[in-house]
Amino acid sequence: MVNLHDCQKQSALDTTGISIWGRISIAVGFMGTLFIANFFLAIIPNNLQGQQLHMASKIGFAGIAFGLIGLIRRKDKLSLIGVIYSFILIIFPVAFWVIGTFIEALINTL
């Protein structure tokens, strides 16, 4: 006799528990967000200029690694959210620099 519960897809996301890898991925992403916030708000004054945005993007790679480990070991939503959050951290500095350069070039042509 075949049990219908056993025939369900194994790739469904687990919503019953939270893995430690997902928590670490979110925490690492939050650290990158703090770097970005410090760049814009100058909470801790320093002379690193654009390095804070660059560090946020590098931290995003670590967050993706931790999130992917969580997705491989236990497919849960928190790990997936951590991967998406870290991916946004990687994309944000590049988009900021490209859009900022475009706006500066547009202003200088006027």
C-alpha positions as CSV (number, residue, x, y, z in Angstrom):
1,M,0.0,0.0,0.0
2,V,1.4,3.4,-1.0
3,N,1.1,6.2,1.5
4,L,0.2,9.6,-0.1
5,H,2.3,11.5,2.4
6,D,5.5,9.7,1.2
7,C,4.7,10.6,-2.4
8,Q,4.8,14.4,-1.8
9,K,7.7,16.4,-3.3
10,Q,10.8,16.5,-1.1
11,S,11.7,19.9,-2.4
12,A,8.9,21.8,-0.5
13,L,10.1,24.4,1.9
14,D,10.1,23.4,5.6
15,T,8.0,25.8,7.7
16,T,8.0,23.9,11.0
17,G,11.5,24.8,12.3
18,I,14.2,27.4,11.9
19,S,17.7,26.3,11.0
20,I,20.8,27.8,12.6
21,W,22.2,28.4,9.1
22,G,19.2,30.6,8.2
23,R,19.7,32.6,11.4
24,I,23.4,33.1,10.6
25,S,22.6,34.2,7.1
26,I,20.1,36.8,8.3
27,A,22.6,38.0,10.9
28,V,25.4,38.4,8.4
29,G,23.0,40.3,6.1
30,F,22.1,42.6,9.0
31,M,25.7,43.3,9.5
32,G,26.0,44.4,5.9
33,T,23.0,46.6,6.3
34,L,24.7,48.3,9.3
35,F,27.7,49.1,7.0
36,I,25.3,50.7,4.5
37,A,23.5,52.6,7.2
38,N,26.8,53.9,8.6
39,F,27.8,55.0,5.1
40,F,24.7,57.1,4.7
41,L,24.1,58.3,8.2
42,A,27.7,58.5,9.5
43,I,26.8,56.9,12.8
44,I,30.4,56.1,13.5
45,P,32.5,58.8,11.7
46,N,35.5,57.4,9.7
47,N,37.4,58.2,6.5
48,L,36.7,54.9,4.7
49,Q,34.4,56.7,2.1
50,G,33.1,54.0,-0.3
51,Q,34.7,51.0,1.4
52,Q,31.7,50.5,3.6
53,L,29.5,49.9,0.6
54,H,32.2,47.6,-0.8
55,M,32.4,45.6,2.5
56,A,28.6,45.2,2.5
57,S,28.8,43.6,-0.8
58,K,31.6,41.2,0.3
59,I,29.6,40.3,3.5
60,G,26.7,39.5,1.2
61,F,28.7,36.6,-0.4
62,A,29.2,35.1,3.1
63,G,25.5,35.5,3.8
64,I,24.6,33.7,0.6
65,A,27.0,30.8,1.5
66,F,25.4,30.4,4.9
67,G,21.9,30.6,3.4
68,L,22.7,28.0,0.7
69,I,24.1,25.6,3.4
70,G,20.8,26.0,5.2
71,L,18.8,25.4,2.0
72,I,20.9,22.2,1.2
73,R,20.7,20.7,4.7
74,R,17.1,21.7,5.5
75,K,14.9,23.6,3.1
76,D,13.4,26.3,5.3
77,K,12.0,29.7,4.5
78,L,14.5,31.6,6.7
79,S,17.5,30.3,4.7
80,L,15.7,31.3,1.5
81,I,15.0,34.8,2.9
82,G,18.7,35.0,4.0
83,V,19.9,34.2,0.5
84,I,17.6,36.8,-1.1
85,Y,18.6,39.4,1.6
86,S,22.3,38.8,0.9
87,F,21.8,38.9,-2.8
88,I,20.2,42.4,-2.4
89,L,23.2,43.4,-0.4
90,I,25.5,42.4,-3.2
91,I,23.4,44.3,-5.9
92,F,22.8,47.5,-3.8
93,P,26.3,49.0,-3.9
94,V,26.8,48.4,-7.6
95,A,23.4,49.9,-8.4
96,F,24.1,52.8,-6.1
97,W,27.4,53.5,-7.9
98,V,26.0,53.1,-11.4
99,I,22.9,55.3,-10.7
100,G,25.0,57.9,-8.9
101,T,27.4,58.1,-11.8
102,F,24.5,58.4,-14.2
103,I,22.9,61.2,-12.2
104,E,26.2,63.0,-11.9
105,A,26.9,62.8,-15.6
106,L,23.3,64.0,-16.3
107,I,23.7,67.0,-14.0
108,N,27.1,67.9,-15.5
109,T,25.7,68.0,-19.0
110,L,23.1,70.6,-18.0
